[in-house]
Amino acid sequence: MPIVVKKRLKANIFRLPVEKIRMGYKSDEYFNRTKYIFEQDNHHRSVTMQSFQKVSGAIVCGVDQALAIMAAGTGYFSNPTEASSLFKSLLESEQREYDLRWAKPSTSQFKKLENYTYLNAVRYRMNELWVNCFGDLKIEALYDGEEVGSREPVMLIRGDLSTFVHLETVLLGALTDGTMVATNTRDVVEAANGKPVLMFGARHQAAESQAGSGYAAYIGGAKGVSTDEQGEYWGSKGVGTIPRALIAGYDGDTVKATQKFDKYIDPSVVRVSLVDFHNDSVKTSLEVARALGDRLGGVRLDTSENMIDICLKDDYENGLIAEHDARGVNPELVLRVRRALDDEGFSHVGIFVSGGFNPDKIRRFEEMQLPVVGYGVGSALFDRRGGKFEYTSDVVEPVAKAGRGLWRGPKLHQVNSSEIL
């Protein structure tokens, strides 16, 4: 079940690129130009901005990150010209910092220190120039984890549009990604019928997005994530089994790779061996179980959807199992591995499955009551459903575009700045 977090995450946990947000570096340019026009024209219009998405029964996430963005980026520079010059210098200095990391220590040590000091001075001065107007806004928003319907408002922002119009791009991005992963995870978790779901989604997105998506998976009900950064916002650590790279590093010897894992990895980590390296899951599962005995907690089936495991090839070639039922991780493969393990007295070894699992496939496994103890899910958590998760924000008061207006929705909660600062 989704987790409703009724205590806002503090803004500093997000480690936002504050100067880039304030300068509109991550914003669509037309929003930056809109802010510039308002400021040049000394035009201050108090408005209500409303944000929503189009998936019915969506699990909202990204709200706290959006509020952190508002807290950091609502306002204006008292001297825009100086701020712009400083920001250009900041970007150049950041690039020098990255470049220096590749240089020899003997030639770069002093320059690194010098550049670091300069970076801090620029950031300090830009912060001095910033006039923060977050406290002037009145915001109502759902909590991360609450359910929302199609076109129901998730957030209302009331205040001087000139102080936050440049933030729309990054606000919507945080809400879209968060809600997408949280909702998809909820659907997977419900299909799993109480069995643990692990998020193996880090490879399906840019590394910079891991913390937010890991938190969204947690909100959706996932029991674990694969990287430490995915667990950063909720105090978790990455979990995982044996990758093919470890097996390949020991010349394709799954038993040896698992033994090395057992030798060097902390005993508190459950030993789960990946057994599809040679596309012979039954044989490999038994080999590993014989080698580790009671220390083996489980095996993971991850057969490619383009392949038929060796144990099923005869049945497929003799027409006893259809091709689409024989490929990948399928019910018959699970049953054969379970039977083989049980026959040799390894009933304590659980079977984890991964590779192409989505709510429909998981639901099918559960309806068949297959002996699976957990699911690893990756790409299914990033299904955008034809763009329906994409948030839209509109000014709805004092005026609104045709077809839009201030809509009724679930109970929104008043946001107090003390909750997030």
NORKAPE-V904863 format. One record per residue. N is the residue number from 0. PSI is psi as a letter, one per 20 degrees, with the letter a starting at -180 (none if undefined). OMEGA is omega in whole degrees, -180 to 180 (999 if undefined). D_FIRST is the distance of its C-alpha to the first C-alpha in whole Angstrom. Layout:
((N	PSI	OMEGA	D_FIRST) (N	PSI	OMEGA	D_FIRST))
This chain:
((0	q	178	0) (1	q	178	4) (2	p	177	7) (3	o	-178	9) (4	o	-177	13) (5	j	171	15) (6	o	-175	18) (7	q	171	19) (8	q	178	20) (9	q	-174	24) (10	h	-174	26) (11	i	-179	28) (12	h	-175	25) (13	i	178	25) (14	l	-175	28) (15	q	172	29) (16	m	-166	33) (17	g	-177	34) (18	h	-180	37) (19	h	177	36) (20	g	-178	34) (21	h	-180	37) (22	i	-179	39) (23	j	-177	37) (24	h	-180	37) (25	j	-175	34) (26	q	171	34) (27	p	-171	36) (28	h	-178	39) (29	h	174	40) (30	h	177	38) (31	g	179	40) (32	h	177	43) (33	g	178	42) (34	g	180	41) (35	g	180	45) (36	g	179	46) (37	g	-177	45) (38	g	178	46) (39	h	-178	50) (40	j	-176	50) (41	l	-174	49) (42	o	-177	47) (43	n	-179	44) (44	p	176	42) (45	p	-175	39) (46	r	168	36) (47	p	176	33) (48	p	-175	31) (49	p	-180	28) (50	p	-179	25) (51	r	173	23) (52	a	-167	21) (53	j	180	21) (54	p	178	18) (55	p	179	17) (56	k	-180	13) (57	q	173	13) (58	o	-175	11) (59	p	172	13) (60	q	-175	14) (61	i	-179	18) (62	g	-178	19) (63	h	176	20) (64	h	177	22) (65	h	178	23) (66	h	177	24) (67	h	177	26) (68	g	178	28) (69	g	-178	29) (70	h	-178	30) (71	h	-167	32) (72	i	179	33) (73	o	180	34) (74	b	-178	38) (75	r	176	41) (76	p	180	44) (77	h	176	47) (78	n	-175	49) (79	h	-179	47) (80	g	178	50) (81	g	-180	50) (82	g	180	46) (83	g	179	47) (84	g	178	49) (85	h	-177	47) (86	h	176	44) (87	g	178	46) (88	h	179	48) (89	g	179	44) (90	g	179	43) (91	g	-179	47) (92	h	175	46) (93	g	179	43) (94	h	177	44) (95	h	179	47) (96	g	178	44) (97	g	-179	43) (98	h	-177	46) (99	h	180	47) (100	i	179	44) (101	i	-177	46) (102	r	178	50) (103	p	-179	52) (104	h	-177	51) (105	h	-178	55) (106	i	-172	55) (107	i	-173	52) (108	g	-179	51) (109	g	-179	53) (110	h	178	52) (111	g	-180	48) (112	g	179	49) (113	g	-178	51) (114	h	179	48) (115	g	179	46) (116	g	179	48) (117	g	178	48) (118	g	-180	45) (119	h	179	44) (120	g	179	47) (121	g	179	46) (122	g	180	42) (123	g	-179	44) (124	g	178	46) (125	h	178	44) (126	h	176	42) (127	h	-178	45) (128	i	-175	45) (129	p	174	42) (130	o	-175	42) (131	p	-177	38) (132	j	-177	37) (133	h	-179	34) (134	i	-180	35) (135	i	-178	36) (136	q	169	33) (137	o	-174	31) (138	p	170	27) (139	p	-177	25) (140	q	172	21) (141	r	171	18) (142	q	172	15) (143	p	180	13) (144	i	178	10) (145	q	-179	11) (146	q	-178	11) (147	q	179	15) (148	r	177	17) (149	p	177	20) (150	j	175	23) (151	p	-176	21) (152	p	177	22) (153	h	-178	20) (154	p	171	23) (155	p	179	27) (156	p	179	29) (157	p	179	33) (158	a	-178	36) (159	o	-175	38) (160	h	-177	37) (161	h	-176	40) (162	i	-177	38) (163	j	-177	35) (164	h	-178	35) (165	i	-176	35) (166	i	-172	32) (167	g	-178	30) (168	g	-176	30) (169	h	175	28) (170	g	-178	26) (171	h	178	25) (172	g	179	24) (173	g	-179	22) (174	g	-178	20) (175	g	-179	20) (176	g	-178	19) (177	g	-178	16) (178	h	178	15) (179	g	-176	16) (180	g	-179	14) (181	g	-179	11) (182	g	179	11) (183	h	178	12) (184	g	177	10) (185	g	-179	7) (186	h	178	9) (187	g	-179	10) (188	g	178	7) (189	g	179	7) (190	h	-177	11) (191	i	170	11) (192	l	176	10) (193	i	177	9) (194	q	-175	11) (195	q	175	11) (196	p	177	11) (197	p	180	14) (198	o	175	15) (199	l	-171	19) (200	j	-175	19) (201	h	-177	22) (202	i	-177	25) (203	j	180	24) (204	r	176	24) (205	q	-176	27) (206	h	-178	27) (207	i	-176	27) (208	j	-171	23) (209	g	-175	22) (210	g	-179	21) (211	g	-178	19) (212	h	176	17) (213	g	177	16) (214	g	179	14) (215	h	177	13) (216	h	176	11) (217	g	178	10) (218	h	-179	9) (219	i	176	7) (220	j	178	5) (221	q	-178	9) (222	i	-180	11) (223	r	178	14) (224	r	-172	16) (225	i	179	20) (226	q	178	22) (227	h	-178	23) (228	h	177	23) (229	h	179	19) (230	j	-171	18) (231	g	-174	21) (232	h	-176	19) (233	j	171	16) (234	k	-180	19) (235	r	177	18) (236	q	179	21) (237	q	176	21) (238	r	179	21) (239	r	-178	22) (240	b	-178	25) (241	p	179	28) (242	r	177	29) (243	h	-180	32) (244	h	179	34) (245	g	179	34) (246	g	179	35) (247	h	179	38) (248	h	174	39) (249	k	172	40) (250	k	177	42) (251	j	-179	39) (252	n	-177	39) (253	h	180	36) (254	g	-179	37) (255	g	179	39) (256	g	180	36) (257	h	177	34) (258	h	178	36) (259	h	175	37) (260	g	-179	33) (261	h	-178	33) (262	h	-169	36) (263	i	-177	35) (264	q	-177	32) (265	p	-177	30) (266	h	-180	30) (267	i	180	27) (268	p	-179	25) (269	p	180	24) (270	o	178	27) (271	o	-174	26) (272	p	174	28) (273	p	-168	28) (274	k	-177	31) (275	j	-172	31) (276	g	-179	34) (277	j	178	37) (278	k	-179	35) (279	m	-168	36) (280	h	179	32) (281	g	-179	34) (282	g	-177	37) (283	h	178	35) (284	g	-180	32) (285	g	180	35) (286	g	-179	37) (287	g	-180	35) (288	g	178	34) (289	h	-177	37) (290	h	-175	38) (291	h	179	35) (292	c	-176	35) (293	i	-179	32) (294	i	180	31) (295	o	-180	30) (296	h	-177	26) (297	r	171	25) (298	q	179	26) (299	p	175	24) (300	p	-177	25) (301	k	-177	26) (302	p	179	29) (303	q	179	30) (304	i	178	29) (305	j	-175	33) (306	q	175	34) (307	p	-179	34) (308	q	-178	34) (309	h	-176	37) (310	i	-178	36) (311	i	-173	36) (312	g	180	39) (313	g	179	41) (314	h	179	39) (315	g	-178	39) (316	h	178	42) (317	j	176	43) (318	j	-179	41) (319	i	178	39) (320	p	-178	36) (321	q	-176	35) (322	g	-177	35) (323	h	177	32) (324	i	-175	30) (325	h	-175	32) (326	q	174	31) (327	a	175	28) (328	o	-174	26) (329	r	-177	26) (330	g	-177	25) (331	h	178	29) (332	g	178	29) (333	g	-178	26) (334	h	-179	28) (335	h	177	31) (336	g	179	30) (337	g	-179	28) (338	g	-179	32) (339	g	179	34) (340	g	-180	32) (341	g	-178	32) (342	h	180	36) (343	j	175	37) (344	k	-180	35) (345	l	-178	32) (346	i	180	29) (347	i	-177	27) (348	o	-180	27) (349	r	179	23) (350	o	173	23) (351	q	180	21) (352	q	177	21) (353	r	179	21) (354	n	175	23) (355	j	-179	22) (356	p	176	19) (357	r	-177	17) (358	g	-179	14) (359	g	-179	17) (360	g	178	19) (361	g	179	16) (362	h	178	16) (363	g	178	19) (364	g	-178	19) (365	h	178	17) (366	h	178	19) (367	i	179	22) (368	l	-180	20) (369	q	-177	21) (370	m	179	22) (371	p	-178	19) (372	i	179	18) (373	r	-176	16) (374	p	170	16) (375	p	-174	17) (376	p	-179	16) (377	e	-171	18) (378	h	-178	20) (379	h	-180	17) (380	i	-178	15) (381	k	178	18) (382	o	-176	19) (383	i	177	21) (384	l	177	21) (385	k	178	25) (386	j	-176	24) (387	h	179	22) (388	i	-175	20) (389	p	-179	23) (390	q	173	23) (391	q	173	27) (392	p	179	28) (393	q	166	31) (394	p	-177	34) (395	i	174	34) (396	p	6	36) (397	i	178	39) (398	q	178	39) (399	q	176	37) (400	r	179	37) (401	p	179	38) (402	i	179	35) (403	q	177	33) (404	r	177	33) (405	o	-173	31) (406	q	172	28) (407	q	-180	26) (408	a	178	22) (409	r	-179	19) (410	o	176	20) (411	q	-176	21) (412	p	177	22) (413	p	-180	25) (414	p	175	25) (415	p	-176	27) (416	h	-179	29) (417	h	-179	29) (418	h	-171	25) (419	i	-179	25) (420	none	999	29))
